[in-house]
Amino acid sequence: MFSVIYDQSETRHAPQFYIKNGQLGVSLDHPKRAETLLSAFRTAEIEIRAATNFGLGPVLNVHTQRYLQFLQRADEYLESSMPASSELVPTITRKGNASVYPDSLIGQLEWHMFDTYSPISHGTMSAALGAANCAITAAHILKSGGPASYALCRPPGHHAHADYGGGYCYFNNAAVAAEFLAKGGKRVAILDLDADHGNGTQSIFYERPDVLHVSIHADPTFSYPFFTGHEVEIGWGEGIGTTRNIPLRIGTADQEYLDALEVALEHIARFDPEYLVVALGVDGHIEEPNPLFALSHDCYSRIGEAIASLNRPTMFTQEGGYNLKNLAANVLATISPFIARSEFTTFTTRKGNANV
C-alpha cells in the first residue's frame, strides 16, 4: 500500500516576509501548497497517514546541536515575547572566516540563516520538525519492507545545511531520511529533481562514501543558490565520486531533461543502493512563477516511469513546486507508477526482487 505521510503542524509555518528584485511580496512557500496536495491525494483515494513523532534524535544525526538550539531559542522568544505576526529575518549573513559564535539571538540568526527567504515565525520550529518526521516515517516504511512512500514535507529541506538554513528550508528532510535509511551499513542514493541545486544535501554527504547524491538542476552560474552545483563538485575524501551534479541551461525542455535523467539513473544504478530517496521538486514546470525549465506535465509522468524502472525501494520528499494550478497534478504524475506498483509489490532484497 502506497502511503502519503503528513503532519498537521506543517500548516503553522506561514511566512509573510518575502522580497525579490527590491519588491515586497508573499512567500511562495505558504500553507496552501500542502492543502492543495492533500486535497488531490484525497480525491485520488490515496492513503494519508499521520507522521510518527521520532523526537529530535534523527534530526540531530544530520544537524548540529547549536543550530537546533538556535531554532528552539528563536521559537521560545517569538512565543513568549512577540506578537503573533512577528518574524525573525536576517539582515546580514555569516562570512566564511567567522570563528566566534555570537551570544545574541540576532547574531545567531545572522550566523545560521544564509538568506532572507526563510523568515522564522511562531510556527516555524514545529512545522520544520513535523516535515522531518514525515520524511522519517516515510523512510521507516521502506525499512519495514514497503516498496514506496511519499512525505509531504512543508517547509521543504534540500537547501538546509548541517549548521544553517535558507531557501525556504530549515531541516533537511531528504538528508534526515537518507541518514535514517543508511543505518546498519546500507547504501542510499538521493536523486534531487528540484530546479535549484540541493546545496544543503550535497554539503551534508560530501565526504560520505555510503550516500550518493545526484542532482539535476538549473546552471548555478545563472540560478540560485549560485555557489554550488557545478559538475566539478564530485565529493571529497572518502566521498569522491558520490556527488554528481548535472546542471542544465535555463529553459531546458522535456527531451533534454529526460536525457539528463537517464545519466543520473545510470549513476544510481552503478552505485547499487538499497534505498532511493527522491527530493521531488516540480518547479521545473513551464508555468512556474520563477521559470527555470520548460517541462511539460507529460514529462513528469515520464520522469516517474524512468525512476520506477530502477526497481528500488523508493521514497519521496516534497521540495519545490509553487504554481497551485498544476502542483498536485505534476506530483501525482511523478509518483503514480509507484502507487500502481505498491498495490502488489513488496521488496525483499536490495536488487529489487519482488514477491507477488
N, C-alpha and C positions, 0 to 999 in steps of 0.2 A: 504494500500500500504506500503510495506516494503521499508525503505529508508536507504541508506548509507550516512553518513554525513562526509564531508571532507573540509579542509581549505587549500588553496594553500600555505599559509605562512609556513606550516609544512615542505616544501622542503628546507627552508632556514637554517634549523639546519642540518649541515653536519659535525659532529665531526671527527677530524683527529687523535687526541691523543688517543692511546689505548695501554695498557701494560698488559701482562699476563705471569706469570712464568718468569718474567725478560726479556721478548721479546717484542719489539715494533711491533705493527701491526695496523690494521684498525678496527675502531669500528664496532661492529656487527649491531648497530642501525644506518643505513645510509638511505638516501632518496629512494634508490631503493626498500626498503621494501614497502613503500607507493605506489610507481609506479607499483610494481608487483600486489599489491592488487587491485588498481584501474583498471588496465588492465583486470584482471579476472572478476571484477564486471561488467565492460562494456561488455565483451564477454557474460556474463550470462544475460545481459539486465536488470540489477538491477538499479533502480533509484539512481543516485548520486546527492545529494543536497549540496549546499554550506552552511557552518556553519553561523549562525547568530552571530553577534558581540554583546555579552552581557556586554562588558566592564569588569572592574576589580572587580565589586561588588561581583559576585558569587565566584570568586577565593578568595577574602578576607574573605568570610564566612568560609573558610577552612584554609587558610594560614595566617601567621602573617603579619602585616604591614611592619615590618622591613625586613622580608625575601623578600617580593615583592620589597621594596625599594632597597635592595641589588642587585636583579636581574636587576632592572632598571638602577641602577648606573653602574653595570658591562657592560650593553648594551651600555650606553652612552659613557663610557670610550673606549670601543672597536671601536665604530663607529667614534669617534672623534679623537682618538689618535693612533690607532694601525693599522698595515697592515691588509688586508682582511683575511690573513691566520692565524692571531693570535688567540690564545685561552688562557683562564684562567683555570689553573689546580691546585687544592690544593696539597700541599706537606706535610702538616700535617693536622690533624683533631682535632676539639674541644674535650676536655675531659669532662667528666660528671660534674666535680667540677668547671668548668669555670663560673665566675659570672660577669665579667666586659666586656661589649660588645666593641669590638675594633672600632676605628675610621677609620683605614686604610682599603682601599678596599681589599687588600690582606689578612689582618686579618679577614675581614668579609667573604672572600672566604673560609678561613680555618674553620670559625665558621659554615657556612651554608651548606657546601658540605662534605658528610661523606666518600667519596672515590674518586678515580681518574678516575672512569668510565664515569664521566659526565662533560666533559670539557664545558666551556661556550664560545661560539663564537659569531660572529656578528649577526647571525640569531636565536640564542637560545631563547631569550625572546619572539620574535614574534611567533616562532614555538610553544613554550610551551603554549602561550595564545591561539593560533589557535587550538591546540589539546583540551584545556579545553573548548573552545567554541563549538567544535564538540560534546563533551560529554554533555554540557548543552543543545544544540539543540536537541540531541537525547532524553534527558530527557523531554524536552518540548513537544516532540511528544507524549510521554506517558501521560503527564499531560493533553494533549488535547484529549485524548481518543484513541490514536493509540495503537495497540497491541504489536508492537515490532519495534526496530530500532538498528542501528549499527553505532558507532562512530569510524571512522578510525583515531585513536589518535597516532600521532608520533611527538615528543617523547612520550613514554609510561608514566605511572604515579604511579603505585602502591607502589613503594619504597619511594616516596616523603612524608615526614612528614610535619606537620604544619609549622615548622620553618627551615627545611633543606631538601636538596635533595641528590640524589645519585642513583646508579644502573641504569643509563641512564634516570632518572626521575627528573623532575623539579616541575611541578604542578601535584597534584594527581587527575587525570581526573575522576576516578571512585568515589572518595570521593566528589569531587565538584558536580558530578551528583547526588549522593545519598543525599547530603545536600539540593540540589535544590528540589528533589522529596519529602524530609521529611517535607518541609514547610507545615504549616497548621495541624500539628499533625499526619502526615502519617507515617506508619511503612514501612521501607525499608530494604531489605536484599541485601547484597553484597556476591556473590559467586566468589571467586578468584580461577581460574584454572591454573594460571601461575605456572611453575615448581618451581619457587622460591617463598618464603613466601612474602606476601604483608605486609611487616613490617610497611610501612607508613600508609596504610589504617587502620591497626589494631590500631596504636597509636592514630590516629585521633578520632576514635569512641570507644576507650577502656572503657570509662566511660558513654557511651550513652545507654539508655535502648530502644531507638526507632530505632536504626540501628543495625542489626545483620550482623556480618562479619564472614563468613565461608571460610576457606582457605584449599585447598588440595595442598600439595607441598612436595618437597624433604626434608628429615630429616635434620633439620638445624644443627645437630651435625656434619654433613658431608658437608653441602652445604650452599652457600650464601643465606641470609645475616648472618647466623651463630648464631646470638644472640637472635633471636625471632622466634616464630612459633612452640613452644612446646605445647603439649596437656594441660599442667598445666596452660597455659595462657588462662583464661576464662573471662576476664574483671575485672573491679574494680568499687567499689561503686555501684551506680545505674545500672551500666553496667555489673554486674556479670551475666554470662550466655549468654551474647550477643556477645561473641567472642568464636569461635570454630575452633581449629586447628586440621588438620588431616595430620600429617607428614607421609610420606611413604618412604620405603627403596629405595636407589639408584638402578636403574634397574627394577623398578616396571613395569609390563606389563599390558595388557588390562584388564583382569578379576579382578585383584586385585584393579586396579584403579577404575573400574566401581562399585565394591563393596564399595569403599570409597565414591564414588559419591552418592550412594544410602543413605549412612549415612548422608552425607551433605544435601541432599534434604529432608531427614526426619527432620533435624534441621530446615530447612527453612519452611517446611510445618507446623510444630508446632508453629513457630513464627508468621505465618499467615500474611505476608506482603502485602501491597497494591501494591508495586512495587519491581521488582527484577533487580539488576544491576549485570551483569556478567563481571568480569575482565578477558577477554579472552586471555590467553597466550596459544599458541600451541607449546611451546618449550619443551613439554614432548614427542614429536615425536622421534622415534628411530634414525632418521637421522639428528638430530640437531647437530650443531657444538660443543656445550657443552652438551653432552647427560647426562641426569639425569634419565629419564624414558625410557621405550622401547615401547611406544604406537604406534599402527598402525594407518593408515589412517581411517580404518573402525571404530576404537574406537571413533574417533571424531564424526562420524555420530551417533553413539550410545549415546555419551555424549549429543549432541544436542537434540536427541529424548527424552532422560531422563529429561532434563531441561524443554523442552516444555510440558512434562506431568504435570508439576506444574500448567499450565494454568493461568499464571500471566502475566500482562504487563511487558515486559522484554526488557532491552536494553543491548548492549554490548559495552565495551570499549576495544580497542586493546591494549594488553600488549606485551608479548614476542612472539618469533617465528622468527628465523633468517636464516633458510635454504630457499633460494628463490625458490628452485625447488619444494618444497611442501607447502610453507607457505599459498598461496592462496587456494590451494585445501583443506587443513585442516580447514581453516577458513570457507570456503564455506560449507564444510561438517557439521560444527557445527551449522551454522545459517540457513541452508536450511529448517529445519522444521518450523522455524519462518517465512521464506519467503513464504512458502506454505500457512501457516495459515493466514498470513496477507492479502492474496488475498480476503478473505471472512469474516474475524473476526474483530469485534470491541468490546473491553472490556467495560463493563458498570458498573461493581462492583468489589470490592476487591476480591470476591470469584471466579472471572474469568468467570462469566456467559457471554454468547456472543449472539449478535443479528446477524442472518444470513440473 
